[in-house]
Amino acid sequence: MHPVLVREHRTGGGQQILYPAGELDAVAADHFTSMIDTALADDQLTGVVIDLSAVTFLDCAGIGALVAGRRAALRLGKAFHVAGATGLPRRVLELTGTLTALQLNPPSEKATMLRTPVAA
């Protein structure tokens, strides 16, 4: 098992940005889900942004991790957004119909889209 490489950045506004890189597939999904869960469990955070700009491959397990993260965020009353998907990962999100559900936004250095939680 190879864990997905993920950089993290916490903004001054209590938001966590996760930057996975490489393949977000069945091998990496459990590790990535754990990282999302850890970020969401932090009471000092208001939300999480997943920046997919460095992801080169995304399969159904990766999508499952993103959807599970969004559901967990909604349960906790926190924001959850996916940003920066391009190429194949973006196409996979479009084809599966999850692009809109994950609140895909253009990449944002400041991740200002986390001001309010996503509606169910």
N, C-alpha and C positions, 0 to 999 in steps of 0.2 A: 504494500500500500504506500503510495506517495501522497503526502498531504499537499494541498494546493498552497502555493506561495501567496500569502496575504499580508499586505502592508496595512497598517492602521493609522488613523489620524483622528484625534479628538478635537473638535472645534471649541471655541470659547463659549458657545451657546449650548453646551451639553449635548452635542450631536457627535456620533461616531461614524466615521467614513471607513468602509472596508474596501480595499483595492485588491481583489483576487487577480492573479496573473497565470496565464497558461490555460490548461484544460480544466474546465469545471465539469467533471464527468462522474460516473459511478464510483470511481476509485477515490476521488477527492471530495465528494458530496458530504459524507459524514463529518469529516474534519471541518468543512466550511460551515455546515449547519451548527456545529458546536461553537464556532466563533461567533456566528450570528446570535445564538442563544445566550452566550456569555455577555455580549454587548447589550442585548435587550434586558438582561437580568440586572444590569447596573442601574440602581435607583436614581443616580445622578444624571442619567441620559434621558433626553426627550425623544430621541429617535435615531434611526440608522439609515445611512445611504450606502448602497452597494454600487461602486463605480466599476463597471464591466469593461472599461476601455482597454485593459490589458489582457482580457480573456480572448483566447483564440478559438476555443471550441466549447460548446455548451450542449449537453444532452439532456434527456428527460430527468436524470437524477439531479443535475444542476438546477434545472427548472424547479424540481420538487423542493430543493433546498431554499430557493428564492420564495416560492409560494408558502412554504412552511414558515419562513421568517416573517413574511407579510401577515400571515394569520396570527402568529405569536405577538407581533407588534400591535395588531388591532385588539387582541385580548387584553394587552397591558396598557392600552390607551396611548401608544407611542406611534410616531410617524415611521414610515418605511418606504423608501423610494429606491428604484433602480435607475442608474444613469449611465450614459457613455457607451452603451452597446453599439457596436458597429460590425460590419461584415457578417460572417456566418452566425455569430451569437445573436445579432439583431434579427437576422432572417429566421432563425429558429423560434425566437420569441414571437415574431409576426405570424409564422405558419401555425403555431400552436395556440394562438389567440391570447397569449399571456402578456403581450406587450402593453396593452392598456391596463389590464388588471394590476400589473406591478407598478403602475404610475411611472413609466419610463420618461425620463427627463434628459435634456442635453447635459453633458458634463458641466459641473459647476465647481470651481475652485473653492468657493465659500459654502457650497451646499445649502443655499438659502431656502430650498424647497421644503425643508423640514419644519417650517413654522407651525403647521397644523397637521394633525393625524389624517390619514387617508380614510375616506368613507368606505364602508364594506360593499 
